[in-house]
Amino acid sequence: MEKIIESFELYGKNYRFEAGELAKQATGAVLVTQEDTTVLLTAVVSKEQRDYDFFPLTVDFIEKMYAVGRIPGGYLKREARPSDKGTLTARMIDRPIRPGFAEGFKQEVHVVATTLVVDGMNPPDCICVGGASAALLAGGAPFDGPAACVRIARDTATGAFVVNPTYQELAESDLELTMAGTADYISMVEAGADEVSEEDMLAALAFGQEAIAAFCERQSAFLAKIAPEPKEYEIKSIDPEVTRRIEPYFDQMSAALRDADKVLRTEKVAELKASVKEGEFSEEERALWASNISAELKALEKRAMRTMVIETGERADGRRPDEIRPLYIKPGFLPRVHGSGLFQRGQTQVLSVVTLGMLNEWQRLDTIEPVDGKRYMHQYNFPPYCTGEAGRMGAPKRREVGHGALAERALIPVLPDEDTFPYAIRVVSEVLESNGSSSMASACGSTLSLMDAGVPIARPVSGIAMGLIKEGDEVVILSDIQGVEDFLGDMDFKVCGTERGITALQMDNKARGLSVDILSRALSQAKDGRDHILRAMLETIDAPREELSPFAPRIETIHIPVDKIREVIGTGGKVIRGIQEETGATIEIQEDGTVHIAAIEGPAGEAAKAMVLAIVKEPEVGEVYDGEVVGIKDFGAFVKLTPGKDGLLHISRMANGRVAKVEDVLSLGDIIKVQVIEVADNGKISLDRVDKPEAPPSKDGGSFRDKGPRGEGGPRPGRGSGDRSEGGRGDSRTPRRRRD
């Protein structure tokens, strides 16, 4: 195939599709660009068809550090496991692509997005969905496209929506809405917002749907140039005989589903399915129709659940569509940790735990994004036991990374800034029991734990998961969905926010024809649910605690002159290490002179603070210090005033009377009281001793008069005005002969 290019401009930015030059052995390959950001999308459809009971789609997003002109960190200097951002981008491509494949298509599909160039201004993620769609369609895959993805921002100055904003435009926005779908329906939504109202969010969704349609139109023009040859793929269908034998069990399936307890309901459904397999099919038939029987039993369960909701308005656990499950909320659940909160809704239980640390404990990121790290980290764990299963535990899976990112995004808008609260903050949500929407439980648990830790969040955040059952024109919106409604329903719509507005949103949709009107109803019902949950949370803790946990570090911030940073750190870090070892505090110094001092106990922090301030303080004339003698010379002693500043005490000012040797009155390590009498332009400090002792007698028993420092006009031994005493140089001189 010859090289084909489709270049176009939309919403103020330039895009390009290319095909026919790269990766020609793949089923389909498309190079897609936004300005200079360039990503290669390849799609491969396996030639073998497996007997899976699911659709085997794999999506990988490969971050190449050469795309941003950097060498990877670490010992290997090679890209290894994907970053969290890479994982989230792979999920973002997968979620709108997966529903577009034909039901019954079981051949493996592998989509790979390889970043070739990232220009530092235009993110590479959104264009990957359009590139994946084009690659699949160019290869003749049984995919219902074109599909596209857009990110919508809103200029806070003008209120105008921006499509696929640059990083700079995104920084100036109070909204980040990422949505994907086709020209006809929305299939995926991700959003983070600064407490945006439901009305504004709906306006952004409607605008985004128009933008998606525009990108799909340009993709169609590109595909028309390619004119891909249609390919024949086998689409498996259920044998009618299997359907005929299973259909009579509809009423029994409906009865098995009616149980509020997830474990009992699951057991009843599993027992019924096993009974149908054993009673209706012979061993030979079970071997022949294995995947057909499993698929049809799953379809029967789905029809029974959906019919129950549509026809009776009653859910599997007996709730009304807008009813929330019972809540159990307990902030401060654990001792000694910096903050904790237990949140339970029905059979979903999450324990969230906060740890506070120095800002230098933030998470450093080594990705293609122009972000060095993040100060707030939320991590979500979903162990097998939370669903009553046995399994292996290891690195977090994509789902765990995605759910953690959603809860993290929900809390970011209400966190205090670094100047107000100079801490790195880590929240870990442990899912202890799960039956639907554990991610929203972790968002609520995070709020509880942050308030319990005394983090001064602006407002508490609550979250809820909404569902949808759509049969023709019949639509039922479900609040607080449980697992079976997520699994067998048409939509998983998660909404987080405060009393003022939305902070995060995520939606996966399997229903065609999802309109803005339906989304409006879902958002309105979600707000009622969020408010109900928030009120229950505030009954247990109505504001952040006034004091931090006694086990959390106290961090105090001071500012020092930039030219004093070197003195505080010392040669090879000697000074700052000494302060930390002596006090037990931890000190972090930033390039602008900001100093954060952390200590578990207040006195340690105060001592470290005093030592830092003493180093940077410039002594002034008249100030009195208790200083240590740190150096002795013939002409005087050096006295340590502060950890980084010494002054000179001249020998003439050490005692009353003449001092022959410094060692006669001072020794190294002595602590003496001195006063600053002069600070020279070059920074040298002259001292005078306060409460001088009497000078020791000389060796011959007499005492010597103090000659005073040079230049003060004091008499010198053997000299003076008219002194001609015996032994003086005046009497030993030979008088000059007068000339006549």
Secondary structure, DSSP 8 states (H G I E B T S, - for coil): ---EEEEEEETTEEEEEEESSS-TTSSEEEEEEETTEEEEEEEEEEEEE---SS--EEEEEE--GGGGT----SSS-S--S--HHHHHHHHHHHHHHGGGB-TT--EEEEEEEEEEE--SSS-SSHHHHHHHHHHHHHTT-SB----EEEEEEEETTT--EEES--HHHHHTEEEEEEEEE-SS-EEEEEEEEEEE-HHHHHHHHHHHHHHHHHHHHHHHHHHHHH-------------HHHHHHHGGGHHHHHHHH--S-HHHHHHHHHHHHHHHHHHHS-HHHHHHTHHHHHHHHHHHHHHHHHHHHHHH---TTS--TT----EEEEES-SSSSSEEEEEEETTEEEEEEEEEE-GGGSEE--SSSS--EESEEEEEE--GGGGT------S--HHHHHHHHHHHHHHGGGS--TTTS--EEEEEEEEEE-SS-HHHHHHHHHHHHHHHTT---SS--EEEEEEEEEETTEEEEEES--HHHHHHSSEEEEEEE-SS-EEEEEEEE--TT--HHHHHHHHHHHHHHHHHHHHHHHHH--S--SS--TTS-EEEEEE--GGGHHHHH-GGGHHHHHHHHHH--EEEE-TTSEEEEEESSHHHHHHHHHHHHHHH----TT-EEEEEEEEEETTEEEEEEETTEEEEEEGGGSSBS--S-GGGT--TT-EEEEEEEEE-TTS-EEEEESS--B----TTS-------STTS----TT-STT---TTSHHHHS-------
